[in-house]
Amino acid sequence: MKKMIASVLTASALLMGVPSVAGAQAAHDYSIFQLPRSGVLKSGDHGENVKILQWALNKAINAGLKTDGIFGPNTKKAVIAFQKSAKLVPDGIYGKKTHAALSEKVNSYGFPEVVLKEGSKGTAVKILQKALNDIGSSLSVDGIYGPKTKAAVLKFQKKYPELKDTGIFDAPTRLLLDKVLHD
């Protein structure tokens, strides 16, 4: 009976558009837009994708760009600056690697890819605590994974039947929380 209820809840969650763990375990797609057929945006291009690119560069590196949809010299300089910060080839052409890096920077909460559990300490725990507060917890952001942080993780996991209720911030929990924070 418990398995049947879990199956019904999972099916209901999927129908409501809530991500499943299976989807969360696949490579996460953070794309801010679909690249054109050429696979690049470059000087002289214009349109809605360029506006989104300019907005994303402003968000990611405080580029100070006017979001006018024109890929001019200032946008090219900002793309180069971002590429340098992401340790990519700084050519000023917005291609697949730059797109993936900028999309993830803008659309990811920035969780380190580590497992956190009671007793864990440090910056990764602070990031988790801030994220949990963003979805309704009221934790002290002290960088200590204590009983309250564990309880907040467990509360999140219990909302999604496809997650194991462990109180451990593992990869499936991280990916699903990241998605929830950006939906």
Long-range contacts (C-beta under 8 A, 24 or more apart in sequence): 6-161, 9-161, 10-161, 10-162, 13-160, 13-161, 13-162, 17-183, 18-160, 19-176, 19-179, 19-180, 19-183, 20-162, 21-160, 21-162, 21-163, 21-172, 21-175, 21-176, 22-162, 24-172, 24-175, 24-176, 24-179, 25-171, 25-172, 25-175, 28-108, 28-175, 28-178, 28-179, 30-100, 30-103, 30-104, 30-106, 30-107, 30-108, 31-99, 31-100, 31-103, 31-107, 32-56, 32-99, 32-102, 32-103, 32-106, 32-107, 35-95, 35-96, 35-99, 39-95, 39-96, 40-93, 40-94, 40-95, 41-71, 41-93, 41-94, 42-71, 42-76, 42-92, 42-93, 42-94, 43-71, 43-72, 43-73, 43-75, 43-76, 43-92, 44-71, 45-71, 46-70, 46-71, 50-75, 53-79, 53-94, 53-102, 54-78, 56-102, 56-103, 56-105, 56-106, 57-82, 57-102, 59-106, 60-102, 60-105, 60-106, 61-85, 107-182, 108-178, 108-182, 109-177, 109-178, 109-181, 109-182, 111-174, 111-177, 111-178, 113-171, 113-174, 115-168, 115-169, 115-170, 115-171, 116-145, 116-168, 116-169, 117-145, 117-150, 117-167, 117-168, 117-169, 118-145, 118-146, 118-147, 118-149, 118-150, 118-167, 119-145, 120-145, 121-145, 125-149, 128-153, 128-169, 131-177, 131-181, 132-156, 132-177, 134-181, 135-177, 135-180, 135-181, 145-169
